Structure formats: C-alpha cells, structure tokens
Amino acid sequence: MTLHIPFDNTYTGLGPVFYSKQAPEPVSKPHMLAFNRDLAQLLGITPSDVPDMAEVFGGNRVPEGADPLAQLYAGHQFGTFNPQLGDGRAVLLGEVVGTDGLRRDIQLKGSGRTPYSRRGDGRAWMGPVLREYVVSEAMHALGIPTTRALAAVATGDPVWREGAMPGAVLTRVAASHLRVGTFQIFAARGETEALRRLTRYAIERHYPEVDGPMGLLRAVRDAQARLVAQWMSVGFIHGVMNTDNCAISGETIDYGPCAFMDVYNPSQVFSSIDRMGRYAYDNQPGIIVWNLAQLATALIQQMDDPQEAVEEATEIVHAMPGVIEKEWLSRFAAKIGIASPQPGDMALIEDLLERMAAGQADFTNTFRALAGEHARDQFLEPAAFDSWEKGWRQRLETEPDSKALMRQVNPAFIPRNHRMEEMIAAAVSGGMAPFERLMQVLARPYEDQPEHAELQNPPKPEEVVPATFCGT
C-alpha cells in the first residue's frame, strides 16, 4: 500500500516571487523513528508500510500531489534586520484540508539545502528533531496553539556540528508558515503588489472575518497576545522570538532553544545565543509587542493613505500591552482558582510569584500543588507561602469550584529539560523507550499518573540543563 496524502495546494498560486521550487535531498538509509497516527487521521492521510513512509518523510520520494518549495522571508534576528532569510533547511511539500475542515501545511524540516541555506548544510541532527517532536506535541496536549509533529525519520547520514551527529528529518504540520518576516521582505523591497497579494491570502486563510491590512493586524495582535499569555502560564520560554519565528496564525513555531522553567525565575534565559537576555521569560510580552510593530510597519507600505494607516496601526500596537495583561490575568487567576478575576487579583498573583522566585519554588509543581496540601513544601522557607495563603484562602471563599479549576489549568507534567536530554541520549544510542514514555505521559498533562510520578520531579543539581541550543 502506498502512502496517500490528499494535497490541496494554494501557496504556489501567489507566484514564484514568494518561493523557490525545491525538492528535498535524498538520504542514505531512512528509518522511521516516530509517526503520529492520530494527526495523520486528522489530516486525512492514509498510512502505508513503514519503509514506504520512511522514504517519503525522509525526503527520498516526493508523494503524488506534492509541490515542494522553499518559502522566502526576511526577519529581525535579535533586533537586527536580515533582509533575506527563507527556508534554509526546510521544504514545504504542500497543504491538506483535514477532516475538521482546516487547511494545514506539511513541511519537511532538515531535508537538505535550498537557495536560502546561506552556506548551511540544510540538515538537522536527531536531538533537535526529537526535541521539537516531543515539545510541540506536549504543547498541543496543554491546549496551546502550536505546530505539530507528524513524523521523525533517521537519515542514516552524519550531521556535523561540534562533532558527527546522527541526522534526522522532522515532518512539521502548521496552520501555515506565514511569518511576520514574510511580510517584511516584500515591504523592504517595495514590492507593493506582492505585499497586497500576501495580505489578501493571509486574511482568506486565517482570518476571513476581518477586512483589510489593519483588520489583519488586529487579528494577529489578539492571537499573539493570547499565545504569549498561554506560554507564560505554563512557564514556557520560546528562546528565539525573532520576527521570522512569529507566525501570523498565532501558533507557536520553531522550537529551537526553547524550554520550560523548573525553578521560577522571571529573568530565566535558556538559549545559548541569547547573551543579553532579550528573550528571557519576563521579556516575552514586550518582545511580542515589538514584533507586532514590525508587522504594522510592513503592512502600512501597501496603504493608499499612509498617514491615516500609521495612526490606526499605532493605536492597534499601543493597545497590545493591555490585551496581553488581560489575557495574562485571566490565565494566572485560573491557576490560583479564580474563575472571574477582579482588579485586585493582580497583586495577589504577583505577590505569590515574587515569593516563588525568592523561595526557589518549582513553577509547575507549586501551581499544581495549590489544589492539594503541599504547596508550601515547594519553598525553601515554607513560612513565605503560609503568610500568602491566608489572603488567598479568603479570596477563594467566593470561588466554589476553585480546586477543579486549578486542576484543569495547572499541568502535572511538562517536558522538563533534563528528561529531554535523557531521551535524546537514549535515542542516539538506539533506544526509543524514553521517547515513547514521554509521549505517552505528556499526552495527558493534566492527569495524575502515579506510575510516572518521577517525571514530575525537578532536576537534581547535577541534572540541571543550563542552556539549550538551536538545531541548525
């Protein structure tokens, strides 16, 4: 039986200025590491035998109906504009309309060189591929908008980083791969007609209820405000919030040097290349506003009345911090059992977070324990929690379902860094059991799973992972 993917491609209709036709480069010995059958079913994909799927998702065979290409975009990287980036190690096979009626991209990541590789090898090694697979699927299970993982394939070829690493290819599924940087490149080049076509396409694909460039800007603002608030609520740090990693759809995209915090630290940075802390945990709300301003600047270029557009765009962008704060308050209030937050609840939440930081409390376990009896045990000095708890208990007197609410929004399990490193080390040595266990547990993050309780434990001092790395 041959793998069948029901492609229905639209991006190529924008015209060749938006991409370069590019087939994936073949690999030596493709071998399936993982395949997401539930996602395949949602996409209407009919699986085939494992060797056949390895050939397709490894890049050795282009499936019928695919129209492979590398997308063009620009982007601000750590605040510095790069006028041309593009898919340097990824190929968009095409699009499908799933059984839920939603259109999604299917992309091979780590599939070889493209015209945008900039002297890179276009490949990925197994560690980042499996990391993105696990984290993106964990984010989906947490209820946070995200790209997803359909397949991971070992290539049989070495990838050279600090040494020889086993190569792999990830099949990524996304609502689209349109980024802020996709708009930036055509605005920077003054290609107004291309920018207009892109704007119409983005609206039709993602926000058909809105009207015009400023309507798109508002919709992206609201989607990204919700997304960043959701990241914050689970202690997630994206690590590289460049404008080329900021999706118009409002999905989390590009899991490079990302991580979930263990001990709560608002200034936490994991990315090995973020030496100034630009993308630290607490900086994420400000950075997403900055990214939206770059989108606004690009969208304005196509407007007939630029001055009027500047005024409207400025109003939209300036409103974003308030939108984020509202989303943040809603989610963090729920984390402490409050369904309908009041203005005074902000101080109550911030007081707890300050005590958690001072007391080196584990972010995930502290919030999960609020629905039980052991939250104080997370603090170096439990009295710091005790003195906060009295006011909190009084506030919950008007919240009859607080315990159930907290259990619904505070996960018991996250993909902790040290467990991810253990999983990668095992996979490199040929053992996929830790990967499969993580996938099983993280698919039900809000459920107590006593048989896997050790996966809730924060790292011991010798297990702490101080930095994460980009997969390029």
C-alpha positions as CSV (number, residue, x, y, z in Angstrom):
1,M,0.0,0.0,0.0
2,T,1.3,3.4,-1.0
3,L,1.1,6.4,1.4
4,H,-1.7,8.8,0.3
5,I,-1.7,12.5,1.3
6,P,-4.7,14.5,-0.1
7,F,-2.8,17.6,-1.1
8,D,-4.7,20.7,-2.0
9,N,-2.1,23.4,-2.6
10,T,-2.7,27.1,-2.7
11,Y,0.6,28.9,-1.8
12,T,2.1,28.3,-5.2
13,G,-0.8,30.4,-6.6
14,L,0.8,33.5,-5.0
15,G,3.5,33.4,-7.7
16,P,7.2,32.4,-7.8
17,V,8.4,35.6,-6.1
18,F,7.3,34.1,-2.9
19,Y,9.3,30.8,-3.0
20,S,11.8,28.7,-4.9
21,K,10.8,25.3,-6.2
22,Q,12.9,22.8,-4.3
23,A,12.7,19.1,-3.8
24,P,14.1,17.5,-0.6
25,E,17.5,16.0,-0.9
26,P,17.6,12.2,-0.6
27,V,19.2,10.5,2.4
28,S,21.1,7.2,2.7
29,K,19.1,5.0,4.9
30,P,15.8,6.5,6.0
31,H,14.4,4.8,9.1
32,M,11.1,5.8,10.9
33,L,11.7,7.0,14.5
34,A,8.1,8.1,15.1
35,F,4.8,8.5,13.3
36,N,1.8,10.4,14.7
37,R,-1.2,8.3,13.6
38,D,-3.8,10.4,15.3
39,L,-2.6,13.5,13.5
40,A,-2.4,11.6,10.2
41,Q,-6.0,10.6,10.6
42,L,-7.0,14.2,11.3
43,L,-5.2,15.2,8.1
44,G,-6.9,12.5,6.0
45,I,-3.6,10.8,5.4
46,T,-3.7,7.0,4.6
47,P,-0.5,5.5,6.0
48,S,1.4,2.8,4.2
49,D,4.0,0.3,5.3
50,V,6.9,1.7,7.4
51,P,9.7,1.6,4.8
52,D,7.5,3.5,2.3
53,M,6.7,6.2,4.8
54,A,10.3,6.5,5.7
55,E,11.1,7.1,2.1
56,V,8.5,9.9,1.9
57,F,9.1,11.6,5.2
58,G,12.9,11.2,4.9
59,G,12.8,13.1,1.6
60,N,13.7,10.3,-0.8
61,R,10.3,10.1,-2.6
62,V,8.1,13.1,-3.3
63,P,4.5,11.9,-2.9
64,E,1.8,12.3,-5.5
65,G,0.2,15.7,-5.4
66,A,3.1,17.4,-3.6
67,D,4.5,20.6,-5.0
68,P,7.7,21.1,-2.9
69,L,9.1,24.5,-2.4
70,A,11.2,26.6,0.0
71,Q,9.5,29.8,1.2
72,L,11.1,33.2,1.1
73,Y,11.0,35.6,4.1
74,A,13.1,38.1,5.9
75,G,13.3,38.9,9.7
76,H,14.7,40.7,12.6
77,Q,17.1,38.4,14.5
78,F,17.8,39.6,18.0
79,G,16.7,43.0,16.9
80,T,18.8,43.2,13.7
81,F,17.1,43.1,10.4
82,N,18.2,40.5,7.9
83,P,16.8,41.4,4.5
84,Q,16.6,37.8,3.2
85,L,16.3,34.6,5.1
86,G,13.9,31.9,3.8
87,D,13.7,28.2,4.4
88,G,17.3,27.2,4.6
89,R,16.7,23.6,5.7
90,A,13.0,23.0,5.1
91,V,10.8,22.1,2.2
92,L,7.0,22.7,2.1
93,L,5.6,19.6,0.5
94,G,2.1,21.1,0.2
95,E,-1.2,21.6,2.0
96,V,-4.1,19.4,3.1
97,V,-7.6,20.2,4.3
98,G,-8.2,18.0,7.3
99,T,-11.3,16.1,8.4
100,D,-12.0,19.1,10.6
101,G,-12.1,21.4,7.6
102,L,-8.9,23.3,8.5
103,R,-6.1,23.8,6.0
104,R,-2.6,22.9,7.1
105,D,0.9,22.9,5.7
106,I,3.1,19.7,5.6
107,Q,6.8,20.6,5.7
108,L,9.9,18.5,5.9
109,K,12.5,20.1,8.2
110,G,16.1,19.1,7.9
111,S,15.6,18.0,4.3
112,G,18.7,19.5,2.8
113,R,20.0,22.6,1.1
114,T,17.8,25.2,-0.5
115,P,18.6,28.5,-2.3
116,Y,18.3,30.1,1.1
117,S,20.7,27.9,3.1
118,R,23.4,30.6,3.4
119,R,26.3,28.1,3.4
120,G,24.5,25.8,5.8
121,D,24.1,22.1,5.2
122,G,20.3,22.2,5.3
123,R,20.2,19.3,7.7
124,A,19.2,18.6,11.3
125,W,20.5,16.2,13.8
126,M,18.4,13.8,15.8
127,G,18.4,15.7,19.1
128,P,16.6,18.9,17.9
129,V,14.2,16.8,15.8
130,L,13.0,14.6,18.7
131,R,13.0,17.7,21.0
132,E,10.6,19.5,18.6
133,Y,8.5,16.4,18.2
134,V,8.0,16.0,21.9
135,V,7.6,19.7,22.8
136,S,5.3,20.6,20.0
137,E,3.0,17.6,20.8
138,A,3.2,18.4,24.6
139,M,2.1,22.0,23.8
140,H,-0.8,20.7,21.8
141,A,-1.9,18.5,24.7
142,L,-1.6,21.5,27.0
143,G,-4.1,23.3,24.8
144,I,-1.7,25.9,23.4
145,P,-1.7,26.7,19.7
146,T,1.3,25.1,18.1
147,T,2.7,23.5,15.0
148,R,2.7,19.7,15.4
149,A,4.8,16.7,14.5
150,L,3.7,14.1,12.0
151,A,6.8,12.1,11.7
152,A,10.5,11.8,12.6
153,V,12.9,9.9,10.4
154,A,16.6,9.0,11.0
155,T,18.6,9.6,7.8
156,G,21.5,7.2,8.2
157,D,23.8,10.2,7.5
158,P,26.0,12.1,9.9
159,V,25.4,15.8,10.5
160,W,28.5,17.8,11.6
161,R,28.0,20.2,14.5
162,E,30.5,20.1,17.3
163,G,31.2,16.6,16.0
164,A,29.4,13.9,14.0
165,M,25.7,13.6,15.0
166,P,23.1,11.3,13.6
167,G,20.9,13.1,11.1
168,A,17.1,13.2,11.1
169,V,14.2,14.9,9.4
170,L,11.0,16.2,11.1
171,T,7.7,16.4,9.3
172,R,6.1,19.6,10.7
173,V,2.4,20.4,10.4
174,A,1.3,24.1,10.7
175,A,-1.8,26.2,10.1
176,S,0.6,27.9,7.7
177,H,4.2,29.0,7.6
178,L,3.4,32.7,7.1
179,R,5.5,34.8,9.4
180,V,5.9,38.4,10.2
181,G,9.1,38.1,8.2
182,T,7.1,37.0,5.1
183,F,5.5,40.5,5.0
184,Q,8.8,42.3,5.9
185,I,10.7,41.1,2.9
186,F,8.2,42.5,0.4
187,A,7.8,45.7,2.3
188,A,11.5,46.2,2.5
189,R,11.8,45.6,-1.3
190,G,9.0,48.0,-2.1
191,E,7.1,45.2,-3.8
192,T,3.7,46.6,-3.0
193,E,1.6,44.3,-5.3
194,A,3.2,41.2,-3.8
195,L,2.5,42.6,-0.3
196,R,-1.1,43.1,-1.2
197,R,-1.4,39.6,-2.6
198,L,0.2,38.2,0.6
199,T,-2.2,40.2,2.8
200,R,-5.3,39.0,1.0
201,Y,-4.0,35.4,1.1
202,A,-3.3,35.6,4.9
203,I,-6.7,37.1,5.6
204,E,-8.5,34.5,3.5
205,R,-6.6,31.6,5.0
206,H,-6.5,32.6,8.7
207,Y,-8.9,35.5,9.5
208,P,-11.7,35.6,6.8
209,E,-13.9,37.6,9.1
210,V,-11.6,40.7,9.1
211,D,-11.3,43.4,6.5
212,G,-8.0,44.8,5.1
213,P,-4.5,45.1,6.4
214,M,-5.5,46.8,9.7
215,G,-8.1,44.1,10.3
216,L,-5.3,41.6,9.8
217,L,-3.1,43.5,12.2
218,R,-5.7,43.4,14.9
219,A,-6.4,39.7,14.5
220,V,-2.7,38.9,14.7
221,R,-2.3,41.1,17.7
222,D,-5.1,39.3,19.6
223,A,-3.9,35.8,18.6
224,Q,-0.3,36.6,19.6
225,A,-1.4,38.2,22.9
226,R,-3.3,35.0,23.8
227,L,-0.4,32.9,22.8
228,V,2.2,34.6,24.9
229,A,-0.1,34.7,27.9
230,Q,-0.5,30.9,27.5
231,W,3.3,30.4,27.3
232,M,3.8,32.4,30.4
233,S,1.1,30.4,32.3
234,V,3.0,27.1,31.8
235,G,6.5,28.6,32.4
236,F,7.5,28.3,28.7
237,I,10.3,30.3,27.2
238,H,10.4,30.3,23.4
239,G,14.0,31.4,23.4
240,V,14.3,32.9,19.9
241,M,11.3,35.2,19.3
242,N,12.7,36.7,16.1
243,T,10.1,38.1,13.6
244,D,10.8,35.1,11.3
245,N,9.7,32.9,14.2
246,C,6.5,34.8,14.7
247,A,3.6,33.1,12.9
248,I,0.6,35.1,11.5
249,S,-1.7,32.2,12.6
250,G,-0.9,32.7,16.3
251,E,0.7,29.3,16.6
252,T,3.9,28.5,18.4
253,I,6.5,27.8,15.7
254,D,10.2,26.9,15.7
255,Y,11.2,25.0,18.8
256,G,14.9,25.7,18.8
257,P,16.4,26.8,22.1
258,C,13.1,26.7,24.0
259,A,12.5,25.3,27.4
260,F,10.1,25.0,30.3
261,M,11.3,26.5,33.6
262,D,11.9,24.4,36.6
263,V,12.6,26.9,39.5
264,Y,10.6,30.1,38.9
265,N,12.9,32.8,37.7
266,P,11.3,35.7,35.8
267,S,14.7,36.5,34.2
268,Q,15.4,32.9,33.1
269,V,17.2,32.5,29.8
270,F,18.0,29.2,28.2
271,S,19.1,30.0,24.7
272,S,22.9,29.7,24.4
273,I,22.9,32.5,21.9
274,D,20.8,35.0,23.9
275,R,23.6,36.5,25.8
276,M,21.8,39.8,26.6
277,G,18.6,38.1,27.8
278,R,16.5,39.7,25.1
279,Y,14.1,36.7,25.0
280,A,14.0,36.0,28.8
281,Y,10.8,34.7,30.3
282,D,9.6,38.0,31.6
283,N,10.6,39.9,28.4
284,Q,8.3,37.9,26.1
285,P,5.2,40.2,26.4
286,G,7.3,43.2,25.4
287,I,9.0,41.4,22.5
288,I,5.7,40.3,21.0
289,V,4.6,43.9,21.0
290,W,7.9,44.8,19.3
291,N,7.3,42.1,16.7
292,L,3.7,43.4,16.0
293,A,5.1,46.8,15.4
294,Q,7.4,45.3,12.7
295,L,4.3,43.7,11.1
296,A,2.5,47.0,11.3
297,T,5.4,48.8,9.6
298,A,5.3,46.2,6.7
299,L,1.5,46.3,6.3
300,I,1.4,50.1,6.1
301,Q,3.5,50.0,2.9
302,Q,0.5,48.9,0.8
303,M,-2.0,51.5,2.1
304,D,-3.3,54.3,-0.1
305,D,-3.2,56.8,2.8
306,P,0.0,56.1,4.7
307,Q,-0.6,58.8,7.3
308,E,-4.0,57.5,8.3
309,A,-2.7,54.0,8.3
310,V,0.2,55.0,10.6
311,E,-2.3,56.4,13.1
312,E,-4.5,53.4,13.1
313,A,-1.6,50.9,13.3
314,T,-0.1,52.9,16.2
315,E,-3.4,52.6,18.0
316,I,-3.6,48.9,17.4
317,V,0.0,48.3,18.6
318,H,-0.2,50.5,21.6
319,A,-3.3,48.6,22.8
320,M,-1.4,45.3,22.8
321,P,0.1,45.5,26.3
322,G,-3.4,45.9,27.7
323,V,-4.6,42.9,25.7
324,I,-1.7,40.8,27.0
325,E,-2.3,41.9,30.6
326,K,-5.9,40.9,30.4
327,E,-5.1,37.5,28.9
328,W,-2.3,37.0,31.5
329,L,-4.6,37.9,34.4
330,S,-7.3,35.5,33.2
331,R,-4.9,32.6,33.0
332,F,-2.9,33.2,36.1
333,A,-6.1,33.9,38.1
334,A,-7.4,30.5,37.0
335,K,-4.1,29.0,38.1
336,I,-4.9,30.1,41.7
337,G,-8.5,29.0,41.4
338,I,-10.2,32.3,40.4
339,A,-12.6,32.0,37.5
340,S,-13.7,35.7,37.4
341,P,-10.7,37.8,38.2
342,Q,-11.0,41.2,39.8
343,P,-8.5,44.1,39.5
344,G,-7.1,43.4,43.0
345,D,-6.2,39.8,42.0
346,M,-3.2,41.0,40.0
347,A,-1.4,42.0,43.2
348,L,-2.3,38.6,44.8
349,I,-0.8,36.7,41.9
350,E,2.3,38.9,41.6
351,D,2.9,38.5,45.4
352,L,2.9,34.7,45.0
353,L,5.3,34.9,42.1
354,E,7.7,37.1,44.0
355,R,7.7,34.6,46.9
356,M,8.2,31.8,44.5
357,A,11.2,33.5,43.0
358,A,12.7,34.3,46.4
359,G,11.9,30.8,47.7
360,Q,13.3,29.0,44.6
361,A,9.9,27.2,44.1
362,D,9.3,25.0,41.1
363,F,6.9,26.7,38.8
364,T,4.9,23.7,37.6
365,N,4.8,21.8,40.9
366,T,3.9,24.8,43.0
367,F,0.8,25.7,41.0
368,R,-0.2,22.1,40.7
369,A,0.1,21.7,44.5
370,L,-2.3,24.6,45.2
371,A,-5.2,22.2,44.6
372,G,-3.8,19.9,47.3
373,E,-2.0,20.4,50.6
374,H,1.7,20.5,49.8
375,A,2.3,23.8,48.0
376,R,4.3,25.1,51.0
377,D,6.8,22.3,50.6
378,Q,8.0,23.8,47.3
379,F,9.5,26.8,49.1
380,L,12.9,27.0,50.8
381,E,11.1,28.8,53.6
382,P,7.6,27.4,53.8
383,A,6.6,30.3,56.0
384,A,6.8,32.5,52.9
385,F,3.9,30.6,51.4
386,D,2.0,30.4,54.7
387,S,1.8,34.2,55.0
388,W,0.4,34.5,51.5
389,E,-2.0,31.6,51.8
390,K,-4.3,33.3,54.3
391,G,-5.3,36.1,52.0
392,W,-5.7,33.7,49.1
393,R,-8.0,31.4,51.1
394,Q,-10.2,34.4,51.9
395,R,-10.3,35.3,48.2
396,L,-11.4,31.7,47.3
397,E,-14.4,31.8,49.6
398,T,-16.4,33.2,46.6
399,E,-15.0,30.7,44.2
400,P,-16.8,27.4,44.8
401,D,-15.1,25.3,42.0
402,S,-11.6,26.6,42.6
403,K,-10.0,23.2,43.2
404,A,-11.4,21.7,40.0
405,L,-10.4,24.8,38.0
406,M,-6.8,24.6,39.3
407,R,-6.5,21.0,38.3
408,Q,-7.8,21.8,34.8
409,V,-5.3,24.6,34.1
410,N,-2.2,23.6,36.1
411,P,-0.4,20.6,34.4
412,A,1.2,17.9,36.4
413,F,3.6,17.1,33.7
414,I,5.8,19.2,31.3
415,P,8.7,18.2,29.1
416,R,11.4,19.0,31.6
417,N,14.9,19.8,30.2
418,H,16.8,17.1,32.0
419,R,14.3,14.4,30.9
420,M,14.5,15.6,27.3
421,E,18.3,15.3,27.4
422,E,18.0,11.7,28.8
423,M,15.6,10.9,26.0
424,I,17.9,12.3,23.3
425,A,20.9,10.4,24.7
426,A,19.0,7.2,24.7
427,A,17.7,7.7,21.1
428,V,21.2,8.5,19.8
429,S,22.2,5.1,21.3
430,G,19.3,3.4,19.6
431,G,16.8,3.3,22.5
432,M,13.4,4.9,21.9
433,A,11.7,3.8,25.1
434,P,12.3,7.1,26.9
435,F,10.8,9.0,23.9
436,E,7.8,6.7,23.8
437,R,7.3,7.1,27.6
438,L,7.4,10.9,27.4
439,M,5.0,10.9,24.5
440,Q,2.6,8.7,26.5
441,V,2.7,10.8,29.7
442,L,2.8,14.3,28.1
443,A,-0.3,13.4,26.0
444,R,-2.3,13.7,29.4
445,P,-0.5,16.5,31.2
446,Y,-3.4,17.4,33.5
447,E,-4.0,13.9,34.8
448,D,-2.3,12.4,37.8
449,Q,-0.3,9.5,36.7
450,P,1.2,7.9,39.8
451,E,3.1,5.3,37.9
452,H,5.1,8.1,36.2
453,A,5.4,10.4,39.3
454,E,9.2,10.7,39.0
455,L,8.7,12.6,35.7
456,Q,7.3,15.5,37.9
457,N,10.5,15.9,39.8
458,P,12.6,18.9,39.1
459,P,16.3,18.1,38.3
460,K,18.9,17.4,40.9
461,P,21.7,19.9,40.9
462,E,23.9,17.7,38.7
463,E,20.9,17.2,36.3
464,V,20.2,20.9,35.6
465,V,20.4,21.9,31.9
466,P,21.7,25.5,31.9
467,A,21.4,26.1,28.2
468,T,19.6,24.9,25.1
469,F,20.7,25.2,21.6
470,C,19.4,26.0,18.1
471,G,19.1,22.9,15.9
472,T,20.9,24.4,12.9
